């Protein structure tokens, strides 16, 4: 299942990995609506088998709650079990936060209730929870950009911004 979304992020988002491949983020640039993955229903059926309908329900619920304004959708943050509790998730979120603050873009994610505390420490606020039929509760969360890290919208090039700071 994840392979479908990782491939889709190569076209409509980005993938970040730690140098040791123990942590990764997968996200989508939702400046405007993006199409579903290529041959999604066929591929979903192949990956989910008898659980396809449950994944289709999940897709509908997550899509219905997602913001319509431009934002970054952090779809996955994963840390290998042997590398957990060493700060890799925190480092990945800090990198993610810095990038989005620089371009003044809000972020959205859907997380388990167990990960709620980690995302809260990084400025995410909970939105109304989604309880899946016969499944877990997911916690949608939103993070607004920190204006202190934003690049002025009139900056033509990052080098111009450095010159402005150095000449101040």
GIMOKA-V835727 format. One record per residue. RES is the residue in three letters. SS is DSSP state (H for helix, E for strand, C for the rest). PHI is phi in whole degrees, 0 to 359 (none if undefined). Layout:
RES_SS_PHI, RES_SS_PHI
//
This chain:
UNK_C_none, UNK_H_300, UNK_H_300, UNK_H_298, UNK_H_283, UNK_H_296, UNK_H_300, UNK_H_296, UNK_H_294, UNK_H_297, UNK_H_262, UNK_H_233, UNK_E_193, UNK_E_204, UNK_E_228, UNK_E_238, UNK_E_232, UNK_C_284, UNK_C_300, UNK_C_268, UNK_C_64, UNK_C_272, UNK_E_216, UNK_E_210, UNK_E_236, UNK_E_229, UNK_E_213, UNK_E_233, UNK_E_276, UNK_E_256, UNK_C_288, UNK_C_209, UNK_C_302, UNK_C_245, UNK_C_287, UNK_C_291, UNK_C_304, UNK_C_302, UNK_C_51, UNK_H_304, UNK_H_300, UNK_H_297, UNK_H_291, UNK_H_298, UNK_H_300, UNK_H_295, UNK_H_277, UNK_H_263, UNK_H_56, UNK_H_293, UNK_H_263, UNK_H_306, UNK_H_299, UNK_H_295, UNK_H_291, UNK_H_294, UNK_H_297, UNK_H_302, UNK_H_304, UNK_H_298, UNK_H_295, UNK_H_293, UNK_H_295, UNK_H_297, UNK_H_269, UNK_C_284, UNK_C_298, UNK_C_261, UNK_C_283, UNK_C_305, UNK_E_196, UNK_E_256, UNK_E_257, UNK_E_280, UNK_E_283, UNK_E_218, UNK_E_231, UNK_E_230, UNK_E_232, UNK_C_304, UNK_H_307, UNK_H_286, UNK_H_249, UNK_C_287, UNK_C_68, UNK_C_240, UNK_C_92, UNK_H_292, UNK_H_298, UNK_H_297, UNK_H_296, UNK_H_296, UNK_H_292, UNK_H_296, UNK_H_298, UNK_H_301, UNK_H_299, UNK_H_298, UNK_H_299, UNK_H_288, UNK_H_297, UNK_H_296, UNK_C_253, UNK_C_58, UNK_C_239, UNK_C_290, UNK_E_234, UNK_E_225, UNK_E_213, UNK_E_240, UNK_E_232, UNK_E_282, UNK_H_295, UNK_H_294, UNK_H_268, UNK_H_307, UNK_H_297, UNK_H_301, UNK_H_292, UNK_H_299, UNK_H_299, UNK_C_258, UNK_C_91, UNK_C_280, UNK_E_243, UNK_E_290, UNK_C_249, UNK_C_303, UNK_C_292, UNK_E_245, UNK_E_260, UNK_C_281, UNK_C_301, UNK_C_54, UNK_C_210, UNK_C_284, UNK_E_262, UNK_E_255, UNK_E_246, UNK_E_295, UNK_E_220, UNK_E_235, UNK_E_230, UNK_C_274, UNK_C_293, UNK_C_273, UNK_H_299, UNK_H_294, UNK_H_263, UNK_C_284, UNK_C_272, UNK_C_305, UNK_C_293, UNK_C_267, UNK_C_287, UNK_C_289, UNK_C_205, UNK_H_306, UNK_H_296, UNK_H_298, UNK_H_296, UNK_H_298, UNK_H_298, UNK_H_299, UNK_H_293, UNK_H_292, UNK_H_272, UNK_C_284
//
